[in-house]
Every structure is written in structure tokens, then in C-alpha cells.
Amino acid sequence: MQMLKQTHRLIVLVSPSAEGNEEIQSVLQRLQPARTLTARDEPATYEELSRCAAVVVPMMSVPFAVKTALGIADSIAVAVVLKALAVGKPVFACAHDVDPTHEGAFLFGLARRVPQLSRLMQNYLQVLESYGIQLINPDGLAAAVSGHLSAPQPPTPNHQPLDLVTLADVERAALNDRKVILAPKAIVTPWARERAKELGVELIQVS
């Protein structure tokens, strides 16, 4: 992450469990002037996600990996990764501490005694890869992200007017340019309209 700081603007999302962690706070100090967001900054987090070129998970934990694989978005961090995947944002993650075959990983010792646990965790990692998450070892993480960011990016697809706008449409727009184009007689669900206000998504009516 220090390498990326030198060439790219970083936005760091800190989970509630990490906010009081002295080691994490030390890392954040070294990453200054990166913008730091927490779970209390949900609208700003999704606004930044709409602009970002990639999402990086430098320290994937076992609970984070399992919940992401199962689609359990009960934390802002998991929700951000799943929403990023939903709109095609690239996600890079260091799964060194999750892979039970790596000596020093959180479950390494237990997985050696319980082979079923090792297979289970490897299955979860395969699911994450099937979602499009690129699992990278720690030494190669910065290079992989830098390589992606320096490559030409495809153009944003054109908007199509929608006849029905749902909550999912609004949240998808929040991760891109925060605009939803409405067909002349479009129906916007109440939840979608309220969520659009919360996330700053513009509903644009075409004639």
C-alpha cells in the first residue's frame, strides 16, 4: 500500500473492529494523506466507491472471506466488496492469512489436524475467485493493482432509460456516476426514491 500511495489517491475504509487496533492506526498514519472512512460514513463510502478504479483488501480475515463468499453483507466492508463486484469494479485481496495451506495462516495448525476444515476454506477461496476477486500474495499485491490501474480502462456503457427503478438500480448507479435515466412513464419505487436521496443519486426524466 505504501507503493500505491506514491502514485495513486487512496481511500481507506476501516472496519469497527479495526478502529481501536493500534497496529492498524499505525498503518493509517503511514498511509497519510489517504482519506480514512468508517462504517459511520456510509454515503461517503459509496460515493468514493463510485469513483474508484479498484478495491483492495490488503488483510483479508477468515470471517471476512467466509461472509463475502456466502454473500452475508452484515458489515460495511463486505457490502463494499459485494457492491463493487456487482458493478464490475476489480477487487484485489491478499488471502495469505485465510489460505490454510500457508504456514502462519490463522487456521494453519487446526487445518492440518482437521483436513475437512482445510478443504472448506479452500472451497470458500474458490468461490471468491469465481466472483472475480483476484487473490494475490502479499509480495505481489501492489504490483497487481498498479498493473491494472496503468492499463487502459474501457469506456462507461451508455445509460438506457428505465421503466421501473428499484432499490438495486439506485445502488448500482451509486457505484458508477450516480445517475438513473427514467423513461417517460417510469415508476420509481418508494424505497428507491428514498435511497436515491440518501446516496445522492440523480433521477433524470427524459421526455
PEQUINOR-V568521 format. One record per backbone hydrogen bond with DSSP energy under -1.0 kcal/mol. CO is the residue of the C=O (numbers start at 1). NH is the residue of the N-H. If there is no record, write none. Layout:
CO;NH
CO;NH
This chain:
1;5
4;7
4;8
10;35
12;37
15;18
18;21
21;25
22;26
23;27
24;28
25;29
26;30
27;31
31;34
35;12
37;14
38;41
41;45
42;46
43;47
44;48
45;49
46;50
48;52
55;92
57;94
61;65
62;66
63;67
64;68
65;69
66;70
67;72
71;73
72;74
75;79
76;80
77;81
78;82
79;83
80;84
81;85
82;86
83;87
84;89
85;88
90;55
91;134
92;57
93;136
94;60
95;98
95;99
97;106
99;102
102;105
105;108
107;111
108;112
109;113
110;114
114;117
114;118
115;119
116;120
117;121
118;122
119;123
120;124
121;125
122;126
123;127
124;128
125;129
126;130
127;131
128;133
129;132
134;93
137;140
140;144
141;145
142;146
143;147
144;148
145;149
146;150
162;183
163;187
165;189
166;170
167;171
168;172
169;173
170;174
173;176
173;178
178;202
180;204
181;162
182;206
183;186
187;165
189;193
190;194
191;195
192;196
193;197
194;198
195;199
196;201
202;180
204;182
